[in-house]
Amino acid sequence: MLLIKKFLSKIWIGAATVNLVLDDSRGRIGEEVSGKILVEGGNVDQKIDAIHVDFLLEARLDDRTARSRIQSVTVAQGLQVRAGEKLEFPFRHQLPELPQSTHYVRYTYHTRLDIPQALDTHDFDEFILLPRPSTATAQNALHALGFRDKQESGVFNGHYQEFEYRPVQGPFAGRIDELEVVYITEDRGLVLHIELDKKVKGLLGALADKLDLDESHFTLRLSFDTLRDPEATLNTIHKALESELNNPKPNRYPTLPRVRNKPKHSGRSHGVGGAIAGGIAGYAIGDLLFGGKSGDES
């Protein structure tokens, strides 16, 4: 009977189990995630070489999906778990600079027991990565001005994450057709790379849209002092958008690479096939590729 139990444990039947229990399934960039890992012995004693926790990113772009293991934490090594024994290990993980969770960007903690000469045991826990407080303040200001995220907002193309808004109420409803924003954190504050599409009607409007004459590109810098005050942040963004609508100026920033195969009017374009490794938004991701068939592993 013992031999049968040992054989079954090698194919997950009656084997030791693992469960990651997070104190909070949501966290902000730069914060520490904490929790505990529970290991419960199965029907027989088992040797466990290690307990690993991988932090996984899954990003969807059009009909393609890229997956990347961002970080891996080894929690314990060289364990002997007796049948029915319950073990508990503390878990801590510092969240790196990454794109925030959206409909197109998902994160998962993958906990696994490395069991020699047997199938590993797994546990998967979804995690929601919230933006930095400074980015959240700017996003909340846009929402307060009547902008709402479009369905495709929050796409990450391996280089940067782009948010798309449409004003449904407030001072810019009927005046702005669409706002596209890339948020990049710098030493002194937050930089908003903005593409503004004016609302233009009639035949001339259709022509302007065709020739992209209704678009303007500009950069808005918000200091951390400004971002500590939500009202000051809202007023600064409001004034910048009004100024661009009333007195549009020539494009004032190097155009970002294109996303979803949508050209950004620049002579250079990285497309959707490049790896980042310290890319344009400074994300701590390497070798995230969009290529091949949908669901390809990178």
Secondary structure, 3 states (H helix, E strand, C coil): CHHHHHHHHCCCCCCCEEEEEECCCEEECCCEEEEEEEEECCCCCEEEEEEEEEEEEEEEECCEEEEEEEEEEEEEEEEEECCCCEEEEEEEEECCCCCCCCCCEEEEEEEEEECCCCCCEEEEEEEEEECCHHHHHHHHHHHHCCEEECCCCCEECCCCEEEEEEECCCCCCCCEEEEEEEEEECCCEEEEEEEEEECCCHHHHHHHHHCCCCEEEEEEEEEHHHHCCHHHHHHHHHHHHHHHHHCCCCCCCCCCCCECCECCCCCCCCCCCCCCCCCCCCCCCCCCCCCCCCCCCC
